Amino acid sequence: MILVFAETWSGQFKKSTFEAVQYAAACAAAQGSQAVAVVVGPASAPVESLGAYGAHKVLHLHGPERFETALYAALIGDVAKELDARLIVVNGTANGRALLGALAVRAEAGVISNVTALPESYSPVRVVRGAFSSKGIEVCESRSACTVIGLVPNALGAKEASGSDAAFEDRSVSAPARATVVEQQLASGTIALPEAERVVSAGRGMKAPENWGMIEELAQVLGAATACSKPVSDIGWRPHREHVGQTGIQVNPQLYIAIGISGAIQHLAGVSSSKTIVVINSDPEAPFFKAADYGIVGDAFDIIPRLTAALRKHLN
Ligand SMILES: Cc1cc2nc3c(=O)[nH]c(=O)nc-3n(C[C@H](O)[C@H](O)[C@H](O)COP(=O)(O)OP(=O)(O)OC[C@H]3O[C@@H](n4cnc5c(N)ncnc54)[C@H](O)[C@@H]3O)c2cc1C
């Protein structure tokens, strides 16, 4: 049996959840087994709809009000033991990454994080993972009776739903919260960077924070998240939540547009798994061009407005 953590955000399933469920369903199909999705806490989306993504059954644990690592690890770990799960699939979102280790301890499982492909084998579990800040790959083997797999978001992508509703079971669980939220401030109108499918990123080549209007406009036309290089967030031009790279967020979008970023190895470490990389830089020798699928040599202040206008025309 394959267990998958079906994460919710404000009661809704995230796209990364569908990806994880499809991954678990593919693992189950390869072994002639079944995929069971575990939903924890409030869910306004119908949980049985996960059947369309390949879940055979959905177990909905009512009780916790919000994500807490130790609590979720205990609840999901106990379900894994009860159902004798061989694999537990968790997507590598912020919560998913926090969960991996604690869940592995509770389930007495091995853990393989940063996974980018379906397992090559299941007994033992053998699977490819990104290593060295995604600059290389490793083939990892787990000989534990149960293995927790942490998926890289967007590594396989979620395909369109095609199945039918799953069977589901509701359970009430005791969920004593150890911490409560006393205040919450959400950044509104932005797309979450770690799971974004398109990212428009800019660096010191933009010269000053007031020049970011054109970056935001391009991102808005593309439905993309905005990101930046480390020095840009260090000097306060952009918020730290946008910093990508070895010491920032690792992204894995379909499209990464890098504007006025030199392409230092520490920056590339967080973005090189992007499916298509477009680099715009005035220096033809900028190292980023070596990692680019498409490159535009030129002044960002001339190119960006024209690119935005052309895309707006094309996409409307
Ligand atoms: C331990 C360590 C960890 C690090 N971690 C990270 C990390 O996680 N993420 C990260 O980003 N960096 C990281 N760095 C910093 C990294 O080494 C680089 O210094 C940084 O990425 C450079 O940022 P940048 O490309 O914005 O700036 P610069 O290196 O100053 O590059 C600016 C670029 O803009 C181009 N440009 C200038 N004007 C224009 C124009 N008008 N139009 C178009 N292009 C123009 C220039 O040709 C140049 O290529 C780390 C460094 C260390 C030592």
The ligand as a Gaussian input file, in Angstrom:
#p B3LYP/6-31G(d) Opt

LIG

0 1
 C       28.066000      31.347000       0.198000
 C       27.342000      32.133000      -0.868000
 C       26.015000      31.866000      -1.110000
 C       25.330000      32.573000      -2.094000
 N       24.018000      32.284000      -2.342000
 C       23.393000      32.929000      -3.348000
 C       22.051000      32.605000      -3.681000
 O       21.410000      31.758000      -3.058000
 N       21.465000      33.271000      -4.696000
 C       22.115000      34.262000      -5.438000
 O       21.508000      34.833000      -6.352000
 N       23.376000      34.577000      -5.132000
 C       24.019000      33.957000      -4.117000
 N       25.298000      34.304000      -3.805000
 C       25.886000      35.475000      -4.490000
 C       26.421000      35.147000      -5.878000
 O       27.743000      34.663000      -5.775000
 C       26.422000      36.411000      -6.790000
 O       27.197000      37.403000      -6.169000
 C       25.039000      36.954000      -7.055000
 O       24.186000      35.946000      -7.542000
 C       25.121000      38.072000      -8.087000
 O       23.879000      38.707000      -8.165000
 P       23.464000      39.452000      -9.516000
 O       23.664000      38.537000     -10.672000
 O       22.137000      40.083000      -9.306000
 O       24.491000      40.674000      -9.570000
 P       25.828000      40.928000     -10.455000
 O       26.802000      39.831000     -10.297000
 O       26.245000      42.300000     -10.112000
 O       25.281000      40.847000     -11.942000
 C       24.473000      41.809000     -12.553000
 C       24.269000      41.413000     -13.988000
 O       23.408000      42.353000     -14.611000
 C       23.869000      42.575000     -15.917000
 N       23.386000      43.909000     -16.320000
 C       23.791000      45.118000     -15.880000
 N       23.061000      46.093000     -16.465000
 C       22.162000      45.475000     -17.261000
 C       21.128000      45.957000     -18.120000
 N       20.871000      47.260000     -18.261000
 N       20.395000      45.039000     -18.820000
 C       20.658000      43.703000     -18.700000
 N       21.609000      43.203000     -17.902000
 C       22.363000      44.089000     -17.188000
 C       25.380000      42.516000     -15.812000
 O       25.981000      42.235000     -17.075000
 C       25.555000      41.387000     -14.823000
 O       25.674000      40.140000     -15.491000
 C       26.000000      33.600000      -2.822000
 C       27.347000      33.859000      -2.566000
 C       28.013000      33.136000      -1.609000
 C       29.473000      33.430000      -1.369000

